[in-house]
């Protein structure tokens, strides 16, 4: 890294984030001919993995087939141990892939990118990073007391993903609570739950995995009582999890992951059909309702777990085998009283006014989804991304429409790319599939810019047209029926997500590539 280069910038590509998005982008760049020593990857964590580095809560696991979710199985000759693997195996594979592709030397950890400014004269980004052991407030700027580092890069890839920043619970009083508070995205495994009365706030994907792990699998062991504070119930499909069959293991080792993905992708399309208001959606809800009543022994509890009047997929569905059976454990109690209204020294009070004492609170409050991963990003003409996208702290969330082209390119921000940002993702897609395709697109764009000595830009009209397309795709989709994390609790416009299929998105990427402008660099 210390060797002098003939160019004015330190790196050709800076990748912010070392989760799936960052790793897949680096692999595509390397395979496309970008020398590794011209790539720098930085992350606030102390190791790679992104969301799989941070999330360590009980039961944390993937909710897609591992064989389709894991990229490059054919290249690494790795075979997941079962259909839906847990967090530790996912993180182990990420580290294996990083080392297999010789990326670790290109990674710098405990680096918080606090500012980026596009140098219009030089056609590159000037980037400020703070070295830190702990998480910083992403809205704050660097101070004189911080250990800062400055680098320059021709291109910057924002690869922090859509769920980089956990959202705090929206009820007051949590700071008064004298017990232990755990947040699912930042769970501390060293804290014992044995003999404790534990309250889980939420029944979304993360908290549901905690509930199943403690209530059905008794992990962590010997929890005295588990109180589940439910605001809105979720539909749950069975995983039908199983160890990887020998025949499939042999196939992956010999043929790679292509054949199994060819089987899984049509299933995703079939899944996508359920995002519309159809008779099939209603029929599935009826079948799932019958399954809840069959699985949960107590009829009153079963009725509380049924999402009445809510279409399947209106909230992200749970994919689990024993979620409902967890409520048959006499130590598990469902509190369906409108959610938590406030916390105090000894516990929480529900919306209906009842108070419950607990020793530990496990909060699954979701994420500030799709927020820019850097506090201050300044593009052409001094335009700030947080202003353009409406993510300043005092901004009304309902006014946020982060206009992009394909969820990748942003007008007025040359040579900057977003992987798994707004306007490219919906609940029926898979992050690694989209990341890999976007990484291939970004690689081709950066390669062309290098060969032609140009700056990469898109104009506002292209972003406006893509935003309108996202709005058209949202029509009739159940995802916009109720509050969920994709619409940020009902405050996020439908145009902020892409609501079409994966194959259609791939087609849009190919068709709209011609909208990208390559402007000559100064001589």
C-alpha positions as CSV (number, residue, x, y, z in Angstrom):
1,X,0.0,0.0,0.0
2,X,2.9,2.3,0.6
3,X,4.4,2.0,-2.9
4,X,4.0,5.0,-5.1
5,X,1.6,4.8,-8.0
6,X,1.7,6.7,-11.3
7,X,-1.9,8.0,-10.6
8,X,-3.0,10.8,-8.3
9,X,-5.2,8.7,-6.1
10,X,-4.3,6.1,-3.5
11,X,-6.6,3.4,-4.7
12,X,-8.7,2.8,-7.8
13,X,-11.6,1.4,-5.8
14,X,-12.5,1.9,-2.1
15,X,-15.2,-0.6,-0.9
16,X,-17.0,0.5,2.3
17,X,-18.1,-2.8,3.9
18,X,-16.8,-6.3,4.2
19,X,-20.1,-8.3,4.2
20,X,-21.5,-10.1,1.3
21,X,-21.9,-7.0,-0.9
22,X,-18.3,-5.8,-0.4
23,X,-16.8,-9.3,-0.8
24,X,-18.7,-10.1,-3.9
25,X,-17.8,-6.7,-5.4
26,X,-14.1,-7.3,-4.7
27,X,-14.2,-10.8,-6.2
28,X,-15.8,-9.5,-9.4
29,X,-13.3,-6.6,-9.7
30,X,-10.4,-9.0,-9.2
31,X,-11.8,-11.5,-11.7
32,X,-12.4,-8.6,-14.1
33,X,-8.8,-7.5,-14.1
34,X,-8.5,-4.9,-11.3
35,X,-5.2,-5.7,-9.4
36,X,-5.9,-6.4,-5.8
37,X,-3.4,-3.8,-4.6
38,X,-5.6,-1.1,-6.2
39,X,-8.5,-2.1,-4.1
40,X,-9.0,-1.2,-0.4
41,X,-11.9,-2.6,1.7
42,X,-12.8,-0.9,5.1
43,X,-15.2,-1.9,7.8
44,X,-16.2,-0.6,11.2
45,X,-16.2,-4.2,12.6
46,X,-13.1,-6.1,13.7
47,X,-13.6,-8.7,11.0
48,X,-15.5,-9.5,7.8
49,X,-19.1,-10.7,7.6
50,X,-21.3,-7.6,7.7
51,X,-24.6,-8.5,9.3
52,X,-23.3,-12.0,10.1
53,X,-20.5,-10.5,12.0
54,X,-22.7,-8.4,14.2
55,X,-25.7,-10.7,14.7
56,X,-25.0,-13.3,17.4
57,X,-28.4,-13.8,19.0
58,X,-29.7,-17.2,19.9
59,X,-31.1,-19.1,16.9
60,X,-29.6,-16.7,14.3
61,X,-29.8,-18.4,10.9
62,X,-30.4,-17.8,7.2
63,X,-34.0,-18.0,5.9
64,X,-33.0,-19.1,2.4
65,X,-31.6,-22.4,1.2
66,X,-28.0,-22.3,2.1
67,X,-27.0,-23.9,-1.2
68,X,-28.5,-21.0,-3.1
69,X,-27.6,-18.3,-0.6
70,X,-23.9,-19.2,-0.4
71,X,-22.0,-17.9,-3.5
72,X,-19.1,-19.6,-5.1
73,X,-19.6,-23.1,-3.6
74,X,-18.1,-24.6,-6.8
75,X,-15.0,-22.5,-6.5
76,X,-14.4,-23.1,-2.8
77,X,-15.6,-26.8,-2.8
78,X,-17.5,-26.0,0.4
79,X,-20.9,-27.7,1.1
80,X,-23.2,-26.3,3.8
81,X,-24.1,-28.8,6.5
82,X,-27.8,-28.5,6.1
83,X,-30.5,-26.7,4.2
84,X,-30.7,-23.7,6.5
85,X,-27.4,-23.1,8.3
86,X,-26.8,-21.0,11.4
87,X,-24.9,-17.8,11.8
88,X,-21.6,-19.4,12.9
89,X,-21.4,-21.6,9.8
90,X,-22.2,-18.6,7.6
91,X,-19.5,-16.5,9.2
92,X,-17.0,-19.4,8.9
93,X,-17.8,-19.7,5.1
94,X,-17.4,-15.9,4.7
95,X,-13.9,-16.1,6.2
96,X,-13.1,-19.2,4.1
97,X,-14.2,-17.3,0.9
98,X,-12.2,-14.2,1.9
99,X,-9.0,-16.3,2.3
100,X,-9.7,-18.3,-0.8
101,X,-9.8,-15.1,-2.8
102,X,-6.8,-13.5,-1.1
103,X,-8.9,-10.6,0.1
104,X,-7.9,-10.4,3.7
105,X,-4.8,-8.3,3.1
106,X,-7.0,-5.8,1.3
107,X,-9.2,-5.3,4.4
108,X,-8.8,-2.7,7.1
109,X,-11.0,-3.1,10.1
110,X,-12.3,-0.7,12.9
111,X,-12.5,2.0,10.3
112,X,-15.5,4.2,10.4
113,X,-15.9,6.3,7.2
114,X,-17.2,9.6,8.5
115,X,-16.9,11.8,5.4
116,X,-16.4,11.6,1.6
117,X,-16.0,14.5,-0.8
118,X,-15.8,14.3,-4.6
119,X,-12.9,16.2,-6.0
120,X,-14.3,17.5,-9.3
121,X,-10.9,18.7,-10.6
122,X,-9.1,15.4,-10.0
123,X,-12.1,13.2,-10.6
124,X,-11.7,11.2,-7.4
125,X,-13.1,10.8,-3.9
126,X,-11.3,12.2,-0.8
127,X,-12.3,10.0,2.2
128,X,-12.0,10.5,5.9
129,X,-12.0,7.5,8.3
130,X,-11.9,7.3,12.1
131,X,-10.2,4.4,13.8
132,X,-12.5,3.1,16.6
133,X,-13.0,0.2,18.9
134,X,-16.7,0.7,19.3
135,X,-19.7,1.9,17.2
136,X,-19.9,5.6,16.5
137,X,-23.0,7.6,16.1
138,X,-23.1,7.5,12.3
139,X,-24.5,11.1,12.2
140,X,-21.5,12.6,14.0
141,X,-18.5,14.1,12.3
142,X,-14.9,13.4,13.2
143,X,-13.4,15.5,16.0
144,X,-9.8,16.5,16.9
145,X,-9.7,13.8,19.5
146,X,-10.3,11.0,16.9
147,X,-7.6,9.0,15.3
148,X,-8.3,9.9,11.7
149,X,-7.0,8.6,8.3
150,X,-7.4,10.1,4.9
151,X,-7.3,8.2,1.6
152,X,-8.3,9.0,-2.0
153,X,-10.0,6.7,-4.5
154,X,-11.1,7.0,-8.0
155,X,-14.3,5.0,-7.3
156,X,-16.1,4.3,-4.1
157,X,-18.5,1.4,-3.6
158,X,-20.9,1.7,-0.6
159,X,-21.5,-1.9,0.4
160,X,-22.8,-1.6,3.9
161,X,-26.2,-3.2,3.0
162,X,-29.7,-2.1,3.9
163,X,-29.6,-3.0,7.6
164,X,-26.4,-1.5,8.8
165,X,-27.9,0.6,11.6
166,X,-30.1,-0.9,14.3
167,X,-33.1,1.2,15.3
168,X,-33.8,1.9,18.9
169,X,-37.1,0.8,20.5
170,X,-39.8,3.4,20.0
171,X,-41.1,3.4,23.6
172,X,-39.8,5.6,26.4
173,X,-38.1,4.6,29.7
174,X,-35.6,2.0,28.5
175,X,-32.8,4.0,30.1
176,X,-34.5,3.6,33.5
177,X,-34.5,-0.2,33.3
178,X,-32.2,-1.7,36.0
179,X,-31.9,-5.1,34.4
180,X,-30.0,-6.3,31.3
181,X,-30.9,-4.9,27.8
182,X,-29.9,-6.9,24.8
183,X,-30.5,-5.8,21.1
184,X,-30.6,-8.7,18.6
185,X,-28.2,-7.0,16.1
186,X,-25.7,-6.4,18.9
187,X,-26.3,-9.4,21.1
188,X,-23.7,-10.3,23.8
189,X,-23.4,-14.0,24.1
190,X,-21.3,-13.8,27.3
191,X,-24.4,-12.8,29.3
192,X,-26.1,-15.8,30.9
193,X,-29.9,-16.1,30.8
194,X,-30.0,-19.0,33.2
195,X,-32.6,-18.6,35.9
196,X,-33.7,-15.2,34.5
197,X,-37.1,-13.9,33.5
198,X,-36.6,-12.8,29.9
199,X,-38.8,-10.5,27.9
200,X,-38.6,-10.5,24.1
201,X,-40.0,-7.4,22.5
202,X,-41.1,-8.1,18.9
203,X,-42.0,-11.1,16.8
204,X,-40.2,-10.3,13.6
205,X,-37.6,-12.6,12.0
206,X,-34.8,-12.0,14.6
207,X,-37.0,-12.2,17.7
208,X,-38.9,-15.2,16.4
209,X,-35.6,-17.1,16.0
210,X,-34.7,-16.1,19.6
211,X,-38.2,-17.4,20.7
212,X,-37.8,-20.7,19.0
213,X,-34.2,-21.2,20.2
214,X,-35.1,-20.6,23.8
215,X,-38.7,-21.9,23.9
216,X,-38.3,-25.0,21.8
217,X,-34.5,-25.9,21.7
218,X,-33.7,-24.7,25.3
219,X,-30.8,-22.6,24.0
220,X,-29.5,-20.8,26.0
221,X,-30.4,-23.3,28.7
222,X,-32.5,-22.9,31.8
223,X,-34.3,-19.6,31.1
224,X,-36.8,-19.3,34.0
225,X,-39.5,-17.7,32.0
226,X,-39.8,-16.2,28.5
227,X,-42.4,-13.4,28.0
228,X,-43.1,-12.6,24.3
229,X,-44.4,-9.1,23.8
230,X,-46.2,-9.2,20.5
231,X,-47.6,-6.1,18.7
232,X,-48.4,-7.7,15.3
233,X,-48.2,-11.5,14.6
234,X,-46.3,-12.8,11.6
235,X,-47.1,-15.7,9.2
236,X,-44.6,-18.6,9.4
237,X,-43.7,-21.2,6.8
238,X,-41.9,-24.4,7.7
239,X,-38.3,-24.7,6.7
240,X,-38.4,-28.5,6.4
241,X,-34.7,-28.3,7.4
242,X,-32.5,-31.3,7.0
243,X,-28.9,-32.3,6.9
244,X,-27.4,-32.0,3.4
245,X,-28.1,-35.3,1.6
246,X,-25.0,-37.2,0.4
247,X,-26.2,-37.0,-3.2
248,X,-26.5,-33.2,-3.1
249,X,-23.1,-33.0,-1.4
250,X,-21.6,-35.0,-4.2
251,X,-23.3,-32.9,-6.9
252,X,-22.1,-29.6,-5.4
253,X,-18.5,-30.9,-5.1
254,X,-18.6,-32.1,-8.8
255,X,-20.8,-29.6,-10.5
256,X,-20.7,-26.5,-8.2
257,X,-23.9,-24.7,-7.1
258,X,-25.3,-24.0,-10.5
259,X,-27.8,-27.0,-10.7
260,X,-29.2,-26.4,-7.2
261,X,-29.7,-22.7,-7.9
262,X,-31.5,-23.6,-11.1
263,X,-33.9,-25.5,-8.9
264,X,-34.3,-22.8,-6.3
265,X,-34.7,-19.7,-8.4
266,X,-38.0,-20.8,-9.9
267,X,-39.2,-21.3,-6.3
268,X,-38.3,-17.7,-5.6
269,X,-40.5,-16.7,-8.5
270,X,-43.4,-18.8,-7.2
271,X,-42.8,-17.2,-3.8
272,X,-43.0,-13.8,-5.5
273,X,-46.4,-14.5,-6.9
274,X,-47.7,-14.4,-3.4
275,X,-46.8,-10.7,-3.1
276,X,-50.0,-9.9,-4.9
277,X,-53.6,-9.9,-3.6
278,X,-54.7,-13.2,-5.1
279,X,-56.8,-16.2,-4.2
280,X,-53.6,-18.2,-3.8
281,X,-52.5,-15.7,-1.1
282,X,-55.9,-16.1,0.7
283,X,-55.7,-19.9,0.3
284,X,-52.2,-20.0,1.8
285,X,-53.3,-17.9,4.8
286,X,-56.2,-20.3,5.4
287,X,-53.7,-23.2,5.4
288,X,-51.3,-21.5,7.7
289,X,-54.2,-20.5,10.1
290,X,-55.1,-24.2,10.3
291,X,-51.5,-25.1,11.0
292,X,-51.3,-22.6,13.9
293,X,-54.4,-24.0,15.5
294,X,-53.0,-27.5,15.1
295,X,-49.5,-26.7,16.3
296,X,-50.4,-24.6,19.4
297,X,-52.1,-26.5,22.2
298,X,-53.7,-23.6,23.9
299,X,-56.6,-22.3,21.7
300,X,-56.4,-18.7,23.1
301,X,-52.7,-18.5,22.4
302,X,-53.2,-19.9,18.9
303,X,-55.8,-17.2,18.1
304,X,-53.4,-14.5,19.2
305,X,-50.7,-15.8,16.9
306,X,-52.9,-15.6,13.8
307,X,-52.3,-12.5,11.7
308,X,-56.0,-11.7,11.1
309,X,-56.8,-9.5,8.2
310,X,-53.1,-9.5,7.1
311,X,-52.1,-11.0,3.8
312,X,-49.2,-13.3,3.6
313,X,-46.1,-11.3,2.8
314,X,-47.5,-8.0,4.1
315,X,-44.8,-8.5,6.7
316,X,-41.7,-10.5,6.0
317,X,-42.8,-14.1,6.8
318,X,-40.9,-16.3,9.2
319,X,-39.3,-19.4,7.8
320,X,-39.0,-21.8,10.8
321,X,-39.9,-25.3,11.8
322,X,-40.8,-25.0,15.5
323,X,-41.8,-21.4,16.1
324,X,-45.4,-22.2,17.0
325,X,-44.4,-25.3,19.0
326,X,-42.3,-23.0,21.3
327,X,-45.5,-21.6,22.7
328,X,-46.4,-25.1,24.0
329,X,-43.5,-24.7,26.5
330,X,-45.1,-23.8,29.9
331,X,-42.2,-21.4,30.5
332,X,-43.2,-19.4,27.4
333,X,-46.0,-16.8,27.7
334,X,-47.4,-14.7,24.8
335,X,-48.3,-11.2,25.8
336,X,-50.4,-9.8,23.0
337,X,-51.5,-6.5,24.5
338,X,-50.7,-4.0,21.7
339,X,-47.0,-4.0,22.3
340,X,-44.9,-2.2,24.9
341,X,-45.9,1.3,25.9
342,X,-43.0,2.1,28.2
343,X,-40.2,0.6,30.4
344,X,-39.4,1.4,34.0
345,X,-36.9,0.2,36.6
346,X,-38.2,-3.4,36.9
347,X,-39.8,-4.2,33.5
348,X,-42.3,-3.0,30.9
349,X,-45.9,-1.8,30.7
350,X,-48.0,-2.8,27.7
351,X,-50.3,-0.6,25.7
352,X,-53.3,-2.2,27.5
353,X,-51.7,-1.0,30.8
354,X,-50.5,-4.2,32.4
355,X,-47.0,-4.3,34.0
356,X,-44.5,-7.2,33.7
357,X,-41.3,-7.6,35.7
358,X,-38.4,-9.0,33.9
359,X,-34.6,-9.5,34.5
360,X,-33.6,-9.2,30.8
361,X,-35.1,-7.4,27.8
362,X,-34.2,-8.6,24.3
363,X,-35.2,-6.0,21.8
364,X,-35.7,-6.6,18.1
365,X,-36.7,-3.1,16.9
366,X,-35.5,-3.5,13.3
367,X,-33.2,-1.2,11.4
368,X,-33.0,2.3,10.0
369,X,-33.1,0.7,6.6
370,X,-31.3,2.0,3.6
371,X,-29.7,4.9,5.4
372,X,-26.4,6.0,3.8
373,X,-23.5,4.3,5.4
374,X,-21.4,7.5,5.8
375,X,-22.3,10.6,7.8
376,X,-21.4,13.1,5.1
377,X,-21.1,12.3,1.4
378,X,-20.6,15.4,-0.7
379,X,-20.9,15.1,-4.5
380,X,-20.7,17.4,-7.4
381,X,-21.4,21.1,-6.7
382,X,-21.4,20.5,-2.9
383,X,-24.6,18.4,-2.9
384,X,-24.9,16.2,0.2
385,X,-26.4,12.7,-0.1
386,X,-28.3,13.0,3.2
387,X,-30.0,16.1,1.9
388,X,-30.9,14.5,-1.4
389,X,-32.2,11.4,0.2
390,X,-33.8,13.1,3.2
391,X,-31.9,11.3,5.9
392,X,-30.9,14.3,8.0
393,X,-31.9,13.7,11.7
394,X,-34.6,16.4,11.6
395,X,-36.1,15.3,8.3
396,X,-39.7,14.0,8.0
397,X,-39.2,10.3,7.1
398,X,-42.3,10.4,4.8
399,X,-40.5,12.8,2.5
400,X,-37.6,10.4,1.8
401,X,-37.4,9.2,-1.8
402,X,-33.7,8.2,-2.5
403,X,-33.8,8.5,-6.3
404,X,-31.3,6.3,-8.0
405,X,-30.7,4.5,-11.2
406,X,-31.2,0.8,-10.6
407,X,-30.5,1.3,-6.9
408,X,-26.8,1.6,-7.8
409,X,-26.0,5.0,-9.3
410,X,-27.0,8.4,-7.8
411,X,-27.2,11.7,-9.8
412,X,-24.5,14.3,-8.8
413,X,-22.4,11.6,-7.2
414,X,-19.9,10.5,-9.9
415,X,-17.9,7.3,-9.5
416,X,-20.0,6.2,-6.5
417,X,-22.0,3.0,-6.5
418,X,-24.4,1.5,-3.9
419,X,-24.8,-2.3,-3.5
420,X,-28.1,-3.4,-2.0
421,X,-29.3,0.1,-1.5
422,X,-32.8,1.5,-2.0
423,X,-34.8,0.8,-5.2
424,X,-33.3,-2.7,-5.8
425,X,-34.6,-5.0,-3.2
426,X,-37.8,-6.6,-1.9
427,X,-38.8,-9.4,0.5
428,X,-38.9,-12.0,-2.3
429,X,-35.3,-11.5,-3.5
430,X,-32.1,-12.9,-2.1
431,X,-29.3,-10.5,-1.1
432,X,-26.4,-12.6,-2.5
433,X,-28.1,-13.0,-5.9
434,X,-28.7,-9.2,-6.2
435,X,-25.2,-8.3,-4.8
436,X,-23.4,-10.6,-7.2
437,X,-25.3,-9.2,-10.2
438,X,-24.8,-5.6,-9.1
439,X,-21.1,-6.3,-8.5
440,X,-20.7,-7.6,-12.1
441,X,-22.4,-4.5,-13.4
442,X,-20.2,-2.2,-11.3
443,X,-17.1,-4.0,-12.4
444,X,-18.0,-3.6,-16.1
445,X,-18.6,0.2,-15.5
446,X,-15.4,0.7,-13.6
447,X,-13.4,-1.3,-16.2
448,X,-14.8,0.9,-19.1
449,X,-14.1,4.1,-17.1
450,X,-10.5,2.9,-16.6
451,X,-10.0,2.0,-20.3
452,X,-11.5,5.3,-21.5
453,X,-10.1,7.6,-18.7
454,X,-13.7,8.8,-17.9
455,X,-15.8,9.7,-15.0
456,X,-19.0,7.7,-14.4
457,X,-22.3,9.7,-14.0
458,X,-26.0,9.5,-14.4
459,X,-28.5,12.3,-14.8
460,X,-31.6,13.2,-12.7
461,X,-34.0,12.2,-15.6
462,X,-32.7,8.6,-15.5
463,X,-33.2,8.4,-11.8
464,X,-36.6,9.9,-12.1
465,X,-37.6,7.3,-14.6
466,X,-36.3,4.4,-12.4
467,X,-38.2,5.9,-9.4
468,X,-41.4,5.9,-11.5
469,X,-40.7,2.3,-12.5
470,X,-40.4,1.3,-8.9
471,X,-43.7,3.0,-8.1
472,X,-45.4,1.1,-11.0
473,X,-44.0,-2.2,-9.7
474,X,-45.5,-1.4,-6.2
475,X,-49.1,-1.3,-7.4
476,X,-51.1,-4.2,-6.0
477,X,-48.3,-5.5,-3.8
478,X,-49.3,-6.7,-0.3
479,X,-46.0,-5.3,1.1
480,X,-47.4,-1.8,1.2
481,X,-50.6,-2.9,3.2
482,X,-49.2,-2.4,6.7
483,X,-46.2,-1.1,8.5
484,X,-43.0,-3.1,8.1
485,X,-39.3,-2.6,7.9
486,X,-39.3,-2.3,4.1
487,X,-41.5,0.8,4.4
488,X,-39.8,1.9,7.6
489,X,-42.9,1.5,9.8
490,X,-45.2,3.1,7.2
491,X,-43.1,6.3,6.8
492,X,-41.3,5.2,3.6
493,X,-42.7,5.8,0.1
494,X,-43.4,2.7,-2.1
495,X,-41.0,4.2,-4.7
496,X,-38.1,3.6,-2.4
497,X,-38.0,-0.2,-3.1
498,X,-38.0,-2.3,-6.2
499,X,-41.1,-4.5,-6.2
500,X,-40.5,-6.6,-9.3
501,X,-38.9,-10.0,-9.9
502,X,-35.2,-10.9,-10.0
503,X,-35.1,-11.7,-13.7
504,X,-36.9,-8.5,-14.5
505,X,-34.4,-6.5,-12.5
506,X,-31.5,-8.2,-14.3
507,X,-33.2,-7.1,-17.5
508,X,-33.5,-3.5,-16.3
509,X,-29.8,-3.5,-15.4
510,X,-28.9,-4.6,-19.0
511,X,-31.4,-2.2,-20.7
512,X,-30.6,0.9,-18.7
513,X,-26.8,0.5,-18.8
514,X,-26.9,2.8,-21.8
515,X,-28.2,5.6,-19.6
516,X,-24.8,5.8,-17.9
517,X,-22.6,8.8,-19.0
518,X,-18.9,8.6,-19.3
519,X,-17.4,12.0,-19.1
520,X,-13.7,12.6,-20.2
521,X,-11.3,13.3,-17.4
522,X,-9.3,16.5,-17.6
523,X,-6.0,16.1,-19.5
